[in-house]
Structures are given as C-alpha cells and as structure tokens.
C-alpha cells in the first residue's frame, strides 16, 4: 500500500501482479470512503487461471475480496460490479457464481461481452466499486 503526497487520502494496493508495473496500475485504489478495484480475473494464488467460467468468476470475486480486505473493506461494501465475458451466451454461469457472493448485498452490476481478454484462457474479468464508512 502506498499513499501519494498529492492526495493524502489515497491508498494504492498492489496484488503483486507482473502486469501492474508494466501497465502502471494498482489492483485497488482507496480514496477517502471509496474503493475502486481494477478488472480482476480468475487467476488463483498459484498463478494459474481457474478452469471454466463459473470457477473463474468465483476466483475473480475472491481476488476482489482479498484486495478489499487489504483496504479495510469487504464484499458487503461493494456497490457496483462490472462483468466482462468473452461469451455472453454463457452469462448464466457467471451470474450464478456472482449470486453466490452477492445475493444479499445486491450491488448494481453489468454483464458485457468483449471479444477477448489479455489471455485466451481468461473467460471473465470483473471490476468492483465499494464504499466504506
């Protein structure tokens, strides 16, 4: 985590991804009560992408939860998610996994089809916004 002098209420969280320094982004950024989590894939702690859309969606949400926890929040603080799928025809698999975590929280959301993600193995990428306090 790093705070920037120009914005004393800003904290950046890094997941340690090799892509962060190359692209120049943080896994999550907290500014006052708001947390913005970057597009997150279903890559596990072992660096391997989970198999299948439903499993990738679950892993992506676990990765989002880990980033939120590092900044003093949790899934219960999520107010919006955006799910980018490479095959919208399988949306029900992503929706089912999303519902396992968010059925009671009910954030605003979007399901959008994209032509591809950074790796052909990746089937979903999820962004999340949260509010704390």
N, C-alpha and C positions, 0 to 999 in steps of 0.2 A: 504494500500500500504506500502511496506517495501523495503528499499534499503539495499543491502548487502555490507559490507565493502570490500570484496574481489573483487567485481565487481561494482564499484561506478556508472556505467551507467545502472545498472539492477534495475528494479522495479517490485515487485510481486503484483498482485491484487487478493484479495480473494473475492469470492461471498458470503461467509458465510456458504457454504455447510457443512453439518456434515461430509462429506467424505474427505474434504481437509486435516484436521489434522490426520485422521486415515491413509490415503494413503500417505500423505506427498507431496501434490502438490498444485499449485496455479491455479485459473481459467485462469489467463493470466499472461504472463511474458513479460516485455518490456526490451530489451537490445539495447541501442542506438536507431536506427531507426526501429528496428524490433520488432513486437509483435506476440507472439505465444499464441493462445487461445486453451486451453485443450478441449478434447472431451466434448461436451455440448449437453445435452438432452432437450427435450421439456417440462421441468418442469416449471410451472408457478410460479409467486410470492407467491401464496398460498400454494406452496409445492406439488401441485397435477400435475400429468402428463396429458398433453392435450390428448383429445380423437381423435384417428386416425392419420395416417401417415402424411397427409398434414398439419394438425393442429400442430402436434409435430415438424415438420420441421420448420414451421413459428415461433413457440415459441423458438426453439433452436437458430434460427438466431437472434431473438430479444434479447435473453440472450447473444449471442456473441456480438451484437451491444452494449449492456449495458457495458460489460467488456471493449470493445474497447474505448467507450466514457470516461470511468474512467481513461484511459491512454492517452487521448488526440487524439484519432483517431475515425474513423467511418467506416461504411461498404465500403465507397468509397476507403479506403486504403487497402482492402483485395486483396491479390494477389493469394491466393490458399485456397480452401476448400476441405475437405475430408468428404464424407458422408458414414456412415456405417449403412446399412439397415439390418433388420432381415429377410426381404422378398424382394429379388431383383425383384421378379415378379411384385411388386407394385412401381417400380422405377419412373414411370411417375408422381405419386402423389408427391413424394419428389422433383422431377425435376421441376414440376410446381411451387411449393412453393419457391424453390431456385431461380427460374427465376423471381418471383415477386420482389425479393430484388436485384438480381444481373444481370438482363437482360442487363443493360447498362454498368455495371462495368466489367463483363466478366472475373472473375478470372479463373485460371487453377483449375480443380476440378477432383474428382474421386468419383465414386459410387461403393461401395464394399458391398457384402453380408457377414454378420457374423452370426454365429449360434445363439447367443443371447447376450443381454446386461445385465447390473447389476440387472435390474428388468424386470420381464416378461411383464409389461405394456409398457416398452420403446421399440419403433419400429425403432428409428433413433438416432444416435449420430453424431455430426458434429464438426470437428476441423477447425480452420481458422488461416492463417498466414497473417500478414499485414505489410506494410512498410509505415512509416511516414517521412515527411521532404524531 
